[in-house]
Amino acid sequence: MLHQAQWIPHNGLNIPDYVFKSIQTAAQIENGKLPVMDKRASMYLNQDYAVFLHTLIWLRSYRVELHTFELNPYWAVMLETVSFYAYGDPQYLIQNASLIYDQLKRQFIMRRTALEHLNFIAPISNGVKQQKAMFKRYIDKYKQMNCIYFELPYLFNLQPTALSESVLPKIARKWLEKLNQAEGLKDKLSDVQWRIVKLLNGIYVVQAIFYIIGEEDEYFQSILSAWMSACICNGYEWMSNAQCAFIQKYCYFADQDMRSFWRSFLERHAEIYKIYRYEREHISYVWKSYTGNITIKK
């Protein structure tokens, strides 16, 4: 039996779903389309706005963690607003709901936040288009393949006090090198898309998309073993009980449902980087490419 595909979403702080919807709600506040009060029961707050106020509490609680990240312009304005201590008090937010609404709307418009938002998400949207185009090119050419997403944290036994960011790509490249040379993947491994990102809880993770050409097969253990070996080669012992994210789907060119699933996955996976991201020399939301081992037939 093949290993069952599993998906464990990583956002670093177990962010509740309503927090991610706050960008859309903030845009509605900016253009005046979200009422403060419920139209059917004017003594109550509009439900979507009430949920949005909870987001302000969440942002204030995690303002320290968010400090080193690039934030969506809507979040940036919201975070500036909630710096005042009273924004941690739900009762204060309810009592001043209209005032907060007007204040945020004024700030959003003054900062031209909708325009800044479009500029902020543009590279992510372009990256998704590129990933979809690559997937289409491979499935149209090779007709069947195993589509795999792997996310592994840089967590080690005897974790160094300060893990240098420059070490991270060395481990990742050694991992991809080992997979490229693996006998079980000979002439099957396409160019690998990979990157290293930082989660809000401070943990670094490597993310990779593999397209392994051919019949449906099990690759979880071989890919994980190569990762553990790469860590050892660089002087680290990976924490084997660390939680990783993994999904594997076999895709056949005529299976439109599976093709749609993978395209949707690429879109959903990118959404978090439209809200926050960490950008440094070795850490980036931008995908890199590692050359595969498929022999080009003349």
C-alpha positions in Angstrom: 0.0 0.0 0.0 1.3 3.4 -0.9 2.0 5.9 1.8 -1.1 8.0 2.4 -0.6 11.6 1.4 -0.9 13.9 4.4 -1.0 17.7 4.6 0.0 19.5 7.7 -0.2 23.3 7.0 2.6 25.3 8.6 2.0 28.9 9.6 4.2 28.9 12.7 1.7 30.0 15.2 -1.4 27.9 14.4 -3.1 31.1 13.1 -6.9 30.8 13.2 -8.7 31.0 9.8 -10.4 34.3 10.7 -7.1 36.0 10.8 -6.4 35.2 7.2 -9.8 36.6 6.2 -8.9 39.9 7.7 -7.3 41.2 4.5 -10.5 40.9 2.6 -12.4 42.5 5.5 -10.0 45.4 5.7 -10.4 46.0 2.0 -14.2 46.2 2.5 -13.7 48.7 5.3 -11.5 50.8 3.0 -14.1 51.0 0.3 -17.0 51.4 2.8 -18.7 48.1 1.8 -18.7 46.6 5.3 -21.3 48.0 7.8 -20.4 48.3 11.4 -23.8 47.2 12.7 -25.9 44.3 11.6 -28.6 45.5 9.1 -31.1 43.0 10.4 -30.5 43.8 14.1 -29.0 47.3 14.5 -28.2 46.8 18.2 -25.6 44.1 17.2 -22.3 44.4 15.4 -22.1 43.1 11.9 -20.7 39.5 12.3 -17.8 39.9 9.9 -16.8 43.2 11.6 -17.0 41.5 15.0 -14.7 38.8 13.8 -12.3 41.4 12.3 -12.1 43.0 15.8 -10.8 39.7 17.1 -8.1 39.8 14.5 -6.9 43.1 16.0 -6.6 41.4 19.4 -4.6 38.6 17.7 -2.3 41.1 15.9 -1.6 42.9 19.1 -0.7 39.7 20.9 1.8 38.7 18.3 3.2 42.2 17.4 6.7 41.2 18.6 6.8 38.0 16.4 5.6 40.0 13.4 8.1 42.8 13.8 10.8 41.2 11.6 8.4 40.2 8.8 7.3 42.1 5.7 3.6 42.5 6.2 0.7 43.0 3.9 0.0 46.8 3.8 -3.4 46.2 5.5 -1.8 44.3 8.3 0.9 47.0 8.6 -1.8 49.7 9.1 -3.7 47.5 11.5 -0.6 46.7 13.5 0.2 50.4 13.9 -3.3 51.0 15.1 -3.4 48.2 17.8 -0.1 49.3 19.5 -2.2 51.1 22.1 -2.7 48.7 25.0 -6.5 49.0 25.1 -6.7 47.1 21.8 -6.1 43.9 23.8 -9.4 44.4 25.6 -12.4 42.9 23.7 -14.8 45.2 25.7 -12.9 48.3 24.6 -13.1 47.2 20.9 -16.9 46.6 21.1 -17.6 49.9 22.9 -15.5 51.8 20.3 -16.3 49.8 17.2 -17.5 52.7 15.1 -14.6 54.9 16.1 -12.1 52.1 15.3 -13.8 51.6 11.9 -13.6 55.2 11.0 -10.0 55.4 12.1 -8.9 52.4 10.1 -10.9 53.5 7.0 -9.2 56.9 7.1 -5.7 55.3 7.5 -6.3 52.8 4.7 -7.4 55.6 2.3 -4.7 58.0 3.3 -2.0 55.3 2.7 -3.6 54.1 -0.6 -3.5 50.7 1.0 -5.4 48.9 -1.8 -2.8 50.0 -4.3 0.1 48.9 -1.9 -1.7 45.6 -1.4 -1.7 44.9 -5.2 2.0 45.6 -5.4 2.7 43.4 -2.3 0.9 40.3 -3.7 2.0 40.7 -7.3 5.2 38.6 -7.0 3.4 35.8 -5.2 0.7 35.7 -7.9 3.4 35.7 -10.6 5.2 32.8 -8.8 2.0 30.8 -8.7 1.6 31.3 -12.5 5.1 30.1 -13.1 4.5 27.0 -10.9 1.3 26.2 -12.7 3.0 26.5 -16.1 5.8 24.2 -15.0 3.3 21.6 -13.8 1.4 21.8 -17.1 4.6 21.5 -19.1 5.7 18.4 -17.3 2.4 16.6 -17.2 1.8 17.3 -20.9 5.2 16.0 -21.8 5.6 13.0 -19.5 1.9 12.0 -19.3 2.1 10.6 -15.7 4.1 11.6 -12.6 4.1 11.7 -8.8 3.5 15.3 -7.6 5.1 15.8 -4.2 5.3 18.6 -1.8 7.7 18.3 1.2 8.3 20.8 4.0 10.9 20.0 6.7 11.9 22.1 9.7 15.5 22.9 10.6 15.2 21.3 14.0 18.1 19.3 15.3 19.1 17.3 18.3 21.5 19.5 20.3 20.0 22.5 18.5 22.6 25.4 18.2 21.8 28.5 20.2 22.0 30.6 17.1 21.6 28.7 13.8 23.3 30.7 11.1 21.1 31.4 8.1 24.0 30.8 5.8 24.1 27.1 6.8 20.5 26.4 5.8 21.0 26.4 2.0 24.0 24.2 2.3 21.9 21.5 4.0 19.1 21.9 1.4 21.5 21.6 -1.6 23.1 18.5 -0.1 19.6 17.0 0.2 18.7 17.7 -3.4 22.1 16.5 -4.5 21.6 13.2 -2.8 18.1 12.8 -4.3 19.5 13.7 -7.7 22.0 10.8 -7.4 19.6 8.3 -5.8 19.4 5.1 -7.8 15.6 4.9 -7.3 15.2 8.3 -8.9 17.5 7.8 -11.9 16.1 9.5 -15.0 12.8 10.3 -13.0 13.5 13.5 -11.1 12.5 16.7 -12.9 13.9 20.1 -11.9 13.1 20.6 -8.2 11.5 23.8 -7.0 12.8 24.7 -3.5 13.1 27.6 -1.0 13.8 28.3 2.6 11.3 30.3 4.6 11.0 31.4 8.2 7.8 30.8 10.2 6.3 33.3 12.6 7.5 31.1 15.5 11.1 31.6 14.4 11.6 28.1 12.9 13.2 27.9 9.5 11.8 25.3 7.0 12.8 24.1 3.6 10.0 23.6 1.1 10.3 21.6 -2.1 8.1 20.6 -5.0 9.1 17.3 -6.7 7.8 15.9 -10.0 8.9 12.3 -10.2 8.1 10.9 -13.6 6.5 7.5 -14.1 4.1 5.1 -12.4 2.6 5.8 -9.0 5.1 4.8 -6.3 6.1 5.5 -2.7 8.8 8.2 -2.2 8.2 9.6 1.3 10.8 7.5 3.1 13.5 7.9 0.5 13.1 11.7 0.4 13.1 11.9 4.2 16.1 9.6 4.5 18.1 11.8 2.1 17.2 14.8 4.2 18.5 13.2 7.4 21.7 12.1 5.7 22.2 15.6 4.3 21.9 17.0 7.9 24.5 14.6 9.1 26.9 15.5 6.3 26.7 19.1 7.5 27.3 18.1 11.2 23.7 18.1 12.4 21.4 15.3 13.5 17.8 16.0 12.5 15.2 15.8 15.2 13.3 12.8 13.8 10.1 13.5 15.8 9.9 17.0 14.3 6.6 17.6 12.5 6.9 17.9 8.7 4.4 18.6 6.0 4.0 16.2 3.1 1.6 15.6 0.3 1.9 13.2 -2.6 -0.6 12.9 -5.5 -0.2 10.7 -8.6 -1.3 12.6 -11.7 -2.1 11.2 -15.1 -2.5 13.6 -18.0 -6.2 12.7 -18.7 -7.3 13.0 -15.0 -8.6 16.6 -15.0 -9.8 16.3 -11.4 -6.3 15.6 -10.2 -4.8 18.3 -12.4 -7.3 20.8 -10.9 -6.4 19.6 -7.4 -2.7 20.3 -7.9 -3.2 23.7 -9.4 -5.5 24.6 -6.5 -2.9 23.4 -4.1 -0.3 25.6 -5.6 -2.7 28.6 -5.2 -3.7 27.8 -1.6 -0.1 27.2 -0.5 0.9 30.6 -1.7 -1.8 32.6 0.1 0.1 32.9 3.4 2.9 34.8 1.6 0.4 37.4 0.5 0.0 38.3 4.2 3.5 38.0 5.7 7.0 36.9 4.6 10.5 37.0 5.8 13.2 38.2 3.3 16.9 37.8 3.8 19.9 36.8 1.7 19.4 33.1 2.1 15.7 33.1 3.1 13.0 34.0 0.6 9.5 33.2 -0.6 10.9 33.1 -4.2 11.3 29.6 -5.6 14.7 28.4 -6.7 15.3 25.6 -9.2 17.6 22.6 -8.8 18.4 20.7 -12.0 16.9 17.2 -12.1 18.4 14.1 -13.7 16.0 13.3 -16.6 18.1 12.5 -19.6 17.2 14.5 -22.7 16.7 12.0 -25.6 18.0 13.1 -28.9 
